[in-house]
Amino acid sequence: MTSNTTKEITVNEFPGFTHVAVTVSDLARSTAWYADLFGSAPVLDEDVEAGAFHHTVFAIGGGNLFGLHVHAEPRSAPFDERGPGLDHVSFACGDRAELEKWGVRLDELGIVHGEIVDASYGSGLSFRDPDGIALELFAPPA
């Protein structure tokens, strides 16, 4: 006779993100664009898995990493947040005033963006990278 016992597994809260990686069509163009946006150079640039893909990685705030990937056998489909997959990547700002400063910075970089949108859950400033990937700067509600 076998015994059916249930073992309780205890875990801490769900872990945070360590990195986000997006696939781009032109690594040189996207590396330059993100370097301007982040105000820093990549910390890693290498071929992975015997050349199956190449990635360039930036260290950004909070100890997080943001990676750019190009694949040896790319598929061409334009980014569309309305389809299954990624909707957008959001970067944290401390407050709405910081969002306003980022709006000025995006203007200085020539990056087209929307207006700051305020909602009950916070405020966001949306823009897109060279491949049309939706990005956002987001601040919690005041």
DRENLOKE-514698 format. One line per field, with one value per atom (N, C-alpha, C, O): residue number from 1; residue in three letters; atom name; x, y, z. Coordinates in steps of 0.02 Angstrom, whole numbers, padded with zeros to 5 digits, always signed. Each point is the difference from the previous one (the first is absolute). Last residue first. Example, Ala and Ser with C-alpha at 12.3 -4.5 7.8 and 13.67 -1.06 7.14 Angstrom:
BEGIN
num <- 2_2_2_2_1_1_1_1
residu <- SER_SER_SER_SER_ALA_ALA_ALA_ALA
atome <- N_CA_C_O_N_CA_C_O
X <- +00642_+00042_-00039_+00025_-00010_-00045_+00045_+00052
Y <- -00112_+00059_+00055_+00055_-00341_+00059_+00060_-00001
Z <- +00354_+00003_+00037_+00008_-00012_+00000_+00000_+00033
***
This chain:
BEGIN
num <- 142_142_142_142_141_141_141_141_140_140_140_140_139_139_139_139_138_138_138_138_137_137_137_137_136_136_136_136_135_135_135_135_134_134_134_134_133_133_133_133_132_132_132_132_131_131_131_131_130_130_130_130_129_129_129_129_128_128_128_128_127_127_127_127_126_126_126_126_125_125_125_125_124_124_124_124_123_123_123_123_122_122_122_122_121_121_121_121_120_120_120_120_119_119_119_119_118_118_118_118_117_117_117_117_116_116_116_116_115_115_115_115_114_114_114_114_113_113_113_113_112_112_112_112_111_111_111_111_110_110_110_110_109_109_109_109_108_108_108_108_107_107_107_107_106_106_106_106_105_105_105_105_104_104_104_104_103_103_103_103_102_102_102_102_101_101_101_101_100_100_100_100_99_99_99_99_98_98_98_98_97_97_97_97_96_96_96_96_95_95_95_95_94_94_94_94_93_93_93_93_92_92_92_92_91_91_91_91_90_90_90_90_89_89_89_89_88_88_88_88_87_87_87_87_86_86_86_86_85_85_85_85_84_84_84_84_83_83_83_83_82_82_82_82_81_81_81_81_80_80_80_80_79_79_79_79_78_78_78_78_77_77_77_77_76_76_76_76_75_75_75_75_74_74_74_74_73_73_73_73_72_72_72_72_71_71_71_71_70_70_70_70_69_69_69_69_68_68_68_68_67_67_67_67_66_66_66_66_65_65_65_65_64_64_64_64_63_63_63_63_62_62_62_62_61_61_61_61_60_60_60_60_59_59_59_59_58_58_58_58_57_57_57_57_56_56_56_56_55_55_55_55_54_54_54_54_53_53_53_53_52_52_52_52_51_51_51_51_50_50_50_50_49_49_49_49_48_48_48_48_47_47_47_47_46_46_46_46_45_45_45_45_44_44_44_44_43_43_43_43_42_42_42_42_41_41_41_41_40_40_40_40_39_39_39_39_38_38_38_38_37_37_37_37_36_36_36_36_35_35_35_35_34_34_34_34_33_33_33_33_32_32_32_32_31_31_31_31_30_30_30_30_29_29_29_29_28_28_28_28_27_27_27_27_26_26_26_26_25_25_25_25_24_24_24_24_23_23_23_23_22_22_22_22_21_21_21_21_20_20_20_20_19_19_19_19_18_18_18_18_17_17_17_17_16_16_16_16_15_15_15_15_14_14_14_14_13_13_13_13_12_12_12_12_11_11_11_11_10_10_10_10_9_9_9_9_8_8_8_8_7_7_7_7_6_6_6_6_5_5_5_5_4_4_4_4_3_3_3_3_2_2_2_2_1_1_1_1
residu <- ALA_ALA_ALA_ALA_PRO_PRO_PRO_PRO_PRO_PRO_PRO_PRO_ALA_ALA_ALA_ALA_PHE_PHE_PHE_PHE_LEU_LEU_LEU_LEU_GLU_GLU_GLU_GLU_LEU_LEU_LEU_LEU_ALA_ALA_ALA_ALA_ILE_ILE_ILE_ILE_GLY_GLY_GLY_GLY_ASP_ASP_ASP_ASP_PRO_PRO_PRO_PRO_ASP_ASP_ASP_ASP_ARG_ARG_ARG_ARG_PHE_PHE_PHE_PHE_SER_SER_SER_SER_LEU_LEU_LEU_LEU_GLY_GLY_GLY_GLY_SER_SER_SER_SER_GLY_GLY_GLY_GLY_TYR_TYR_TYR_TYR_SER_SER_SER_SER_ALA_ALA_ALA_ALA_ASP_ASP_ASP_ASP_VAL_VAL_VAL_VAL_ILE_ILE_ILE_ILE_GLU_GLU_GLU_GLU_GLY_GLY_GLY_GLY_HIS_HIS_HIS_HIS_VAL_VAL_VAL_VAL_ILE_ILE_ILE_ILE_GLY_GLY_GLY_GLY_LEU_LEU_LEU_LEU_GLU_GLU_GLU_GLU_ASP_ASP_ASP_ASP_LEU_LEU_LEU_LEU_ARG_ARG_ARG_ARG_VAL_VAL_VAL_VAL_GLY_GLY_GLY_GLY_TRP_TRP_TRP_TRP_LYS_LYS_LYS_LYS_GLU_GLU_GLU_GLU_LEU_LEU_LEU_LEU_GLU_GLU_GLU_GLU_ALA_ALA_ALA_ALA_ARG_ARG_ARG_ARG_ASP_ASP_ASP_ASP_GLY_GLY_GLY_GLY_CYS_CYS_CYS_CYS_ALA_ALA_ALA_ALA_PHE_PHE_PHE_PHE_SER_SER_SER_SER_VAL_VAL_VAL_VAL_HIS_HIS_HIS_HIS_ASP_ASP_ASP_ASP_LEU_LEU_LEU_LEU_GLY_GLY_GLY_GLY_PRO_PRO_PRO_PRO_GLY_GLY_GLY_GLY_ARG_ARG_ARG_ARG_GLU_GLU_GLU_GLU_ASP_ASP_ASP_ASP_PHE_PHE_PHE_PHE_PRO_PRO_PRO_PRO_ALA_ALA_ALA_ALA_SER_SER_SER_SER_ARG_ARG_ARG_ARG_PRO_PRO_PRO_PRO_GLU_GLU_GLU_GLU_ALA_ALA_ALA_ALA_HIS_HIS_HIS_HIS_VAL_VAL_VAL_VAL_HIS_HIS_HIS_HIS_LEU_LEU_LEU_LEU_GLY_GLY_GLY_GLY_PHE_PHE_PHE_PHE_LEU_LEU_LEU_LEU_ASN_ASN_ASN_ASN_GLY_GLY_GLY_GLY_GLY_GLY_GLY_GLY_GLY_GLY_GLY_GLY_ILE_ILE_ILE_ILE_ALA_ALA_ALA_ALA_PHE_PHE_PHE_PHE_VAL_VAL_VAL_VAL_THR_THR_THR_THR_HIS_HIS_HIS_HIS_HIS_HIS_HIS_HIS_PHE_PHE_PHE_PHE_ALA_ALA_ALA_ALA_GLY_GLY_GLY_GLY_ALA_ALA_ALA_ALA_GLU_GLU_GLU_GLU_VAL_VAL_VAL_VAL_ASP_ASP_ASP_ASP_GLU_GLU_GLU_GLU_ASP_ASP_ASP_ASP_LEU_LEU_LEU_LEU_VAL_VAL_VAL_VAL_PRO_PRO_PRO_PRO_ALA_ALA_ALA_ALA_SER_SER_SER_SER_GLY_GLY_GLY_GLY_PHE_PHE_PHE_PHE_LEU_LEU_LEU_LEU_ASP_ASP_ASP_ASP_ALA_ALA_ALA_ALA_TYR_TYR_TYR_TYR_TRP_TRP_TRP_TRP_ALA_ALA_ALA_ALA_THR_THR_THR_THR_SER_SER_SER_SER_ARG_ARG_ARG_ARG_ALA_ALA_ALA_ALA_LEU_LEU_LEU_LEU_ASP_ASP_ASP_ASP_SER_SER_SER_SER_VAL_VAL_VAL_VAL_THR_THR_THR_THR_VAL_VAL_VAL_VAL_ALA_ALA_ALA_ALA_VAL_VAL_VAL_VAL_HIS_HIS_HIS_HIS_THR_THR_THR_THR_PHE_PHE_PHE_PHE_GLY_GLY_GLY_GLY_PRO_PRO_PRO_PRO_PHE_PHE_PHE_PHE_GLU_GLU_GLU_GLU_ASN_ASN_ASN_ASN_VAL_VAL_VAL_VAL_THR_THR_THR_THR_ILE_ILE_ILE_ILE_GLU_GLU_GLU_GLU_LYS_LYS_LYS_LYS_THR_THR_THR_THR_THR_THR_THR_THR_ASN_ASN_ASN_ASN_SER_SER_SER_SER_THR_THR_THR_THR_MET_MET_MET_MET
atome <- N_CA_C_O_N_CA_C_O_N_CA_C_O_N_CA_C_O_N_CA_C_O_N_CA_C_O_N_CA_C_O_N_CA_C_O_N_CA_C_O_N_CA_C_O_N_CA_C_O_N_CA_C_O_N_CA_C_O_N_CA_C_O_N_CA_C_O_N_CA_C_O_N_CA_C_O_N_CA_C_O_N_CA_C_O_N_CA_C_O_N_CA_C_O_N_CA_C_O_N_CA_C_O_N_CA_C_O_N_CA_C_O_N_CA_C_O_N_CA_C_O_N_CA_C_O_N_CA_C_O_N_CA_C_O_N_CA_C_O_N_CA_C_O_N_CA_C_O_N_CA_C_O_N_CA_C_O_N_CA_C_O_N_CA_C_O_N_CA_C_O_N_CA_C_O_N_CA_C_O_N_CA_C_O_N_CA_C_O_N_CA_C_O_N_CA_C_O_N_CA_C_O_N_CA_C_O_N_CA_C_O_N_CA_C_O_N_CA_C_O_N_CA_C_O_N_CA_C_O_N_CA_C_O_N_CA_C_O_N_CA_C_O_N_CA_C_O_N_CA_C_O_N_CA_C_O_N_CA_C_O_N_CA_C_O_N_CA_C_O_N_CA_C_O_N_CA_C_O_N_CA_C_O_N_CA_C_O_N_CA_C_O_N_CA_C_O_N_CA_C_O_N_CA_C_O_N_CA_C_O_N_CA_C_O_N_CA_C_O_N_CA_C_O_N_CA_C_O_N_CA_C_O_N_CA_C_O_N_CA_C_O_N_CA_C_O_N_CA_C_O_N_CA_C_O_N_CA_C_O_N_CA_C_O_N_CA_C_O_N_CA_C_O_N_CA_C_O_N_CA_C_O_N_CA_C_O_N_CA_C_O_N_CA_C_O_N_CA_C_O_N_CA_C_O_N_CA_C_O_N_CA_C_O_N_CA_C_O_N_CA_C_O_N_CA_C_O_N_CA_C_O_N_CA_C_O_N_CA_C_O_N_CA_C_O_N_CA_C_O_N_CA_C_O_N_CA_C_O_N_CA_C_O_N_CA_C_O_N_CA_C_O_N_CA_C_O_N_CA_C_O_N_CA_C_O_N_CA_C_O_N_CA_C_O_N_CA_C_O_N_CA_C_O_N_CA_C_O_N_CA_C_O_N_CA_C_O_N_CA_C_O_N_CA_C_O_N_CA_C_O_N_CA_C_O_N_CA_C_O_N_CA_C_O_N_CA_C_O_N_CA_C_O_N_CA_C_O_N_CA_C_O_N_CA_C_O_N_CA_C_O_N_CA_C_O_N_CA_C_O_N_CA_C_O_N_CA_C_O_N_CA_C_O_N_CA_C_O_N_CA_C_O_N_CA_C_O_N_CA_C_O_N_CA_C_O_N_CA_C_O_N_CA_C_O_N_CA_C_O_N_CA_C_O_N_CA_C_O
X <- +00042_+00024_-00035_+00014_+00028_-00043_+00028_+00035_+00144_-00058_-00044_+00023_+00126_+00007_-00062_-00056_+00200_-00060_+00016_+00051_+00026_+00026_-00061_-00049_+00082_-00036_+00043_+00037_-00050_+00035_-00039_-00038_+00016_-00031_+00038_+00010_+00080_-00015_-00024_+00033_+00049_-00071_-00019_-00060_+00282_-00039_-00074_-00039_+00200_+00004_-00039_-00018_-00077_+00070_+00001_-00053_-00140_+00019_+00074_+00029_-00215_+00041_+00019_-00015_-00141_+00013_+00041_-00006_-00060_+00023_+00024_+00049_-00217_+00045_+00016_-00040_-00067_+00008_+00051_+00051_-00232_+00064_+00000_-00052_-00141_+00054_+00070_+00049_-00256_-00003_+00058_+00019_+00030_-00054_+00001_+00046_+00072_-00011_-00061_-00051_+00245_-00070_-00006_+00036_+00137_-00007_-00074_-00041_+00115_-00006_-00001_-00013_+00141_-00066_+00003_+00054_+00154_-00035_-00069_-00014_+00268_-00071_-00035_+00013_+00248_-00043_-00073_-00019_+00237_-00038_-00046_-00018_+00164_+00026_-00036_+00019_-00089_+00070_+00031_+00042_-00261_+00001_+00071_+00014_-00040_-00019_-00001_+00021_+00015_+00058_-00015_+00042_-00217_+00049_+00060_+00025_-00183_-00030_+00047_+00007_+00052_+00013_-00031_+00028_-00072_+00070_+00018_+00038_-00251_+00005_+00071_+00012_-00051_-00026_+00005_+00019_+00035_+00053_-00022_+00040_-00199_+00051_+00058_+00027_-00198_-00020_+00051_+00012_+00086_-00061_-00013_+00039_+00133_-00021_-00065_-00040_+00103_+00019_-00028_-00050_+00100_-00026_+00029_+00060_-00115_+00056_-00027_-00041_-00062_-00009_+00058_+00022_-00107_+00048_-00006_+00001_-00193_+00048_+00048_-00012_-00126_-00040_+00045_+00001_+00051_+00016_-00049_-00014_-00084_+00070_+00007_-00045_-00158_+00029_+00075_+00035_-00170_+00004_+00029_+00024_-00043_-00068_-00002_-00051_+00251_-00020_-00072_-00020_+00213_-00070_-00024_-00012_+00248_-00027_-00072_-00016_+00112_+00005_-00030_-00048_+00171_-00069_+00005_+00034_+00141_-00020_-00075_-00040_+00251_-00066_-00021_+00011_+00250_-00055_-00065_-00001_+00234_-00055_-00060_-00048_+00242_+00031_-00052_+00013_-00063_+00005_+00030_-00009_+00010_-00010_+00014_+00046_-00102_+00018_-00010_-00047_+00081_-00021_+00024_+00058_-00109_+00037_-00032_-00061_+00085_-00044_+00040_+00051_-00046_+00033_-00052_-00056_+00079_-00032_+00040_+00041_-00010_+00036_-00031_+00016_-00088_-00025_+00034_-00026_+00043_-00015_-00025_-00030_+00165_-00042_-00016_+00021_+00154_-00017_-00039_+00024_-00002_+00011_-00016_-00048_+00117_-00035_+00021_+00059_-00071_+00033_-00041_-00061_+00084_-00033_+00048_+00059_-00116_+00049_-00038_-00056_+00015_-00021_+00057_+00046_-00005_-00073_-00031_-00048_+00287_-00022_-00074_-00022_+00124_+00034_-00027_-00009_-00069_-00020_+00026_-00039_+00069_-00023_-00021_-00024_+00183_-00038_-00018_+00039_+00005_+00029_-00048_-00061_+00106_-00016_+00032_+00061_-00108_+00012_-00021_-00051_+00028_+00049_+00019_+00046_-00137_-00015_+00056_+00058_-00092_+00019_-00020_-00010_-00118_+00057_+00013_-00043_-00151_+00057_+00060_+00040_-00271_+00024_+00058_+00016_-00107_-00056_+00024_-00018_+00175_-00021_-00054_+00003_+00061_+00056_-00016_+00014_-00164_-00008_+00058_-00010_+00022_-00061_-00008_-00013_+00190_+00012_-00060_+00009_-00032_+00050_+00013_+00002_-00142_-00033_+00049_-00018_+00103_-00046_-00031_-00002_+00138_+00040_-00045_+00014_-00118_+00034_+00039_-00002_-00218_+00065_+00037_-00014_-00199_+00016_+00070_+00031_-00125_+00001_+00021_+00028_-00131_+00031_-00006_-00054_+00067_-00044_+00040_+00060_-00055_+00035_-00051_-00053_+00093_-00047_+00042_+00050_+00001_+00013_-00060_-00044_+00039_+00072_+00017_+00045_-00283_+00035_+00075_+00022_-00165_-00003_+00037_+00029_-00151_+00061_-00011_-00043_-00145_+00025_+00060_-00003_-00035_-00039_+00032_+00060_+00007_-00007_-00043_-00024_-00010_+00044_-00011_-00053_-00001_-00003_+00049_+00059_-00204_+00061_-00008_-00049_-00065_-00009_+00068_+00049_-00154_+00056_-00010_-00008_-00154_+00012_+00054_-00003_-00066_+00011_+00016_+00034_-00122_-00004_+00007_-00048_+00126_-00027_+00001_+00052_-00069_+00040_-00036_-00061_+00070_-00042_+00045_+00047
Y <- +02974_+00047_-00012_+00034_-00233_+00058_+00042_-00024_-00110_-00018_+00062_+00056_-00086_+00023_-00019_+00001_-00064_-00003_+00022_-00019_-00004_+00023_+00008_+00030_-00187_+00047_+00018_-00042_-00090_+00013_+00053_+00038_-00216_+00049_+00002_-00050_-00009_-00032_+00053_+00051_-00021_+00010_-00034_-00003_+00021_-00054_+00006_-00044_+00205_-00001_-00056_+00006_+00065_-00006_-00003_+00002_+00128_-00063_+00002_+00053_+00062_+00013_-00067_-00052_+00182_-00054_+00024_+00057_-00003_+00035_-00053_-00035_+00048_-00031_+00045_+00042_-00068_+00041_-00032_-00026_-00077_+00031_+00039_+00009_-00121_-00045_+00028_-00033_+00146_-00011_-00042_+00006_+00137_-00046_-00011_+00022_+00139_-00011_-00045_+00009_+00049_-00020_-00016_-00043_+00192_-00037_-00013_+00045_-00020_+00042_-00045_-00059_-00039_+00027_+00049_+00015_-00059_-00030_+00031_+00053_-00070_+00017_-00037_-00059_+00134_-00059_+00023_+00035_+00093_-00006_-00061_-00023_+00115_-00056_-00009_-00042_+00209_+00015_-00055_+00014_-00048_+00052_+00016_+00006_-00152_-00033_+00050_-00016_+00104_-00039_-00036_-00001_+00116_+00048_-00037_+00017_-00146_+00026_+00049_-00001_-00081_-00048_+00022_-00013_+00141_+00008_-00048_+00018_-00039_+00062_+00013_+00021_-00202_-00014_+00062_-00004_+00028_-00036_-00018_+00003_+00093_+00050_-00032_+00030_-00166_+00031_+00052_+00009_-00203_+00040_+00034_-00008_-00163_+00012_+00038_-00013_-00160_+00067_+00012_-00031_-00199_+00034_+00070_+00010_-00164_+00019_+00044_+00044_-00240_+00061_+00011_-00047_-00089_-00002_+00068_+00052_-00197_+00055_-00014_-00043_-00129_+00061_+00061_+00039_-00312_+00060_+00057_+00012_-00240_+00015_+00063_+00018_-00080_-00036_+00016_+00008_+00184_-00072_-00034_+00034_+00203_-00027_-00075_-00032_+00173_-00016_-00027_-00025_+00021_+00021_-00022_-00059_+00072_-00001_+00024_+00049_-00163_+00062_-00008_-00038_-00151_+00019_+00064_+00001_-00188_+00070_+00007_-00020_-00148_+00000_+00073_+00039_-00159_+00043_-00012_-00025_-00098_-00015_+00042_-00027_+00059_-00022_-00014_+00010_+00170_-00072_-00016_+00037_+00170_-00013_-00074_-00028_+00203_-00063_+00007_+00032_+00119_+00003_-00064_-00019_+00097_-00031_+00011_+00005_+00087_+00006_-00024_+00028_-00046_-00002_+00005_-00025_+00103_-00037_+00004_+00045_+00065_-00062_-00044_-00059_+00286_-00053_-00067_-00051_+00222_+00011_-00061_-00045_-00016_+00059_+00002_-00044_-00074_+00001_+00064_+00055_-00200_+00062_-00012_-00035_-00126_+00009_+00066_+00017_-00180_+00058_+00018_+00003_-00238_+00049_+00053_-00011_-00198_+00047_+00045_+00022_-00289_+00070_+00040_-00027_-00188_-00003_+00069_+00018_-00094_+00047_-00002_+00031_-00168_-00014_+00043_-00024_+00070_-00065_-00012_-00011_+00256_-00049_-00063_+00002_+00246_-00053_-00053_-00013_+00275_-00065_-00044_+00009_+00221_-00005_-00065_-00004_+00172_-00066_+00001_+00029_+00162_-00034_-00068_-00031_+00276_-00069_-00028_+00021_+00243_-00050_-00069_-00010_+00248_-00043_-00049_-00012_+00164_+00041_-00041_+00022_-00083_-00018_+00043_+00001_+00038_+00001_-00013_+00037_-00055_+00070_+00004_+00042_-00255_+00032_+00073_+00026_-00149_-00014_+00029_+00021_+00005_+00032_-00010_+00048_-00159_+00072_+00036_+00044_-00273_+00011_+00074_+00025_-00092_-00004_+00011_+00031_-00037_+00057_+00000_+00052_-00236_+00062_+00060_+00042_-00254_+00005_+00065_+00031_-00101_+00029_+00015_+00050_-00153_-00016_+00023_-00030_-00058_+00059_-00021_-00054_-00046_-00017_+00061_+00028_-00037_+00009_-00018_+00011_-00049_-00002_+00007_-00032_+00072_-00004_-00001_+00035_-00094_+00030_-00008_-00042_-00006_+00012_+00033_+00041_-00048_-00010_+00010_+00041_-00122_+00054_-00018_-00054_-00131_+00041_+00054_-00007_-00093_-00013_+00045_+00060_-00116_+00032_-00013_-00014_-00171_+00071_+00030_-00036_-00219_+00043_+00072_+00018_-00295_+00071_+00038_-00018_-00227_+00035_+00074_+00031_-00279_+00071_+00031_-00010_-00244_+00036_+00074_+00019_-00248_+00062_+00038_+00011_-00284_+00057_+00061_-00005_-00258_+00063_+00057_+00019_-00292_+00056_+00062_+00017_-00296_+00061_+00055_+00002_-00285_+00058_+00062_+00004
Z <- -00379_+00051_+00066_+00049_-00234_+00014_+00056_+00044_-00189_+00042_+00011_-00010_-00215_+00069_+00040_-00027_-00223_+00042_+00071_+00029_-00312_+00064_+00044_-00021_-00210_+00042_+00060_+00027_-00296_+00063_+00038_-00029_-00203_+00045_+00067_+00033_-00287_+00063_+00050_+00010_-00244_+00018_+00065_+00016_-00120_-00028_+00017_-00017_+00101_-00074_-00034_-00059_+00297_-00023_-00077_-00031_+00186_-00033_-00020_-00013_+00213_-00060_-00029_+00029_+00193_-00048_-00060_-00022_+00295_-00059_-00049_+00013_+00229_-00047_-00059_-00020_+00297_-00060_-00046_+00023_+00181_-00013_-00065_-00031_+00133_+00021_-00015_+00017_-00078_+00072_+00026_+00058_-00274_+00017_+00075_+00034_-00252_+00072_+00009_-00032_-00169_+00013_+00074_+00026_-00200_+00063_+00011_-00003_-00249_+00059_+00062_-00005_-00207_+00014_+00058_+00026_-00200_+00056_+00007_-00028_-00128_+00000_+00057_+00012_-00031_+00005_+00006_+00047_-00053_-00062_-00002_-00053_+00234_-00039_-00067_-00040_+00194_-00015_-00044_-00043_+00126_-00051_-00021_-00060_+00239_-00062_-00058_-00055_+00269_-00023_-00065_-00045_+00152_-00027_-00028_-00054_+00165_-00061_-00035_-00061_+00273_-00053_-00066_-00053_+00243_-00019_-00056_-00045_+00137_-00038_-00022_-00057_+00201_-00068_-00044_-00058_+00284_-00036_-00071_-00046_+00188_-00018_-00037_-00047_+00138_-00062_-00022_-00060_+00211_+00004_-00067_-00047_+00081_+00068_+00007_+00046_-00249_+00021_+00070_+00019_-00192_+00059_+00009_-00006_-00223_+00043_+00056_-00011_-00177_+00039_+00048_+00034_-00277_+00055_+00035_-00032_-00122_+00005_+00058_+00042_-00151_-00010_+00002_-00048_-00016_+00038_-00016_-00059_-00010_+00014_+00041_+00038_-00217_+00057_+00006_-00050_-00067_-00010_+00061_+00046_-00065_+00001_-00011_+00012_-00020_+00068_+00004_+00053_-00244_+00006_+00068_+00012_-00190_+00068_-00001_-00033_-00189_+00038_+00070_+00010_-00154_+00016_+00041_+00051_-00169_-00006_+00011_-00043_+00129_-00031_-00005_+00046_-00028_+00023_-00038_-00056_+00112_-00046_+00020_+00028_+00093_-00062_-00054_-00059_+00256_-00010_-00068_-00048_+00248_-00071_-00009_+00030_+00196_-00034_-00075_-00023_+00270_-00070_-00033_+00007_+00269_-00055_-00068_-00006_+00279_-00059_-00060_-00017_+00310_-00065_-00054_+00007_+00274_-00054_-00064_-00009_+00232_-00011_-00054_-00005_+00068_+00044_-00009_+00022_-00229_+00071_+00037_-00029_-00187_+00013_+00074_+00038_-00234_+00071_+00012_-00014_-00224_+00037_+00073_+00016_-00247_+00063_+00033_+00003_-00246_+00029_+00062_-00003_-00166_+00044_+00025_+00010_-00209_+00027_+00047_-00015_-00090_+00007_+00031_+00029_-00110_-00012_+00009_-00035_+00065_-00052_-00015_-00049_+00221_-00064_-00056_-00056_+00280_-00026_-00071_-00046_+00099_+00048_-00037_-00057_+00034_-00034_+00053_+00045_+00028_-00016_-00041_+00001_+00165_-00071_-00024_-00007_+00245_-00028_-00073_-00017_+00153_+00043_-00026_+00025_-00151_+00021_+00045_-00006_+00009_-00049_+00025_+00060_+00004_+00016_-00056_-00043_+00073_+00019_+00020_+00041_-00126_+00067_+00024_+00060_-00278_+00047_+00071_+00046_-00222_+00010_+00053_+00044_-00107_+00036_+00013_+00054_-00187_+00071_+00041_+00057_-00291_+00024_+00075_+00037_-00150_+00003_+00031_+00042_-00083_+00053_+00008_+00056_-00232_+00065_+00057_+00050_-00272_+00008_+00069_+00033_-00087_+00004_+00012_+00043_-00080_+00065_+00007_+00053_-00192_-00017_+00065_+00032_-00022_-00069_-00020_-00045_+00297_-00044_-00070_-00010_+00264_-00063_-00046_-00008_+00287_-00058_-00062_-00003_+00292_-00065_-00055_+00001_+00286_-00056_-00062_-00004_+00283_-00065_-00046_+00010_+00224_-00004_-00066_-00004_+00166_-00063_+00008_+00040_+00175_-00049_-00064_-00005_+00177_-00012_-00053_-00044_+00219_-00067_-00015_+00015_+00240_-00053_-00067_-00004_+00163_+00013_-00054_-00044_+00112_-00039_+00022_+00026_+00049_+00017_-00043_-00005_+00001_-00020_+00014_-00022_+00108_-00011_-00015_+00036_-00073_+00029_-00016_-00058_+00080_-00035_+00037_+00060_-00087_+00045_-00042_-00051_+00029_-00036_+00050_+00034_-00038_+00038_-00044_-00029_-00026_-00002_+00037_+00004_+00005_+00000_+00000_+00039
***
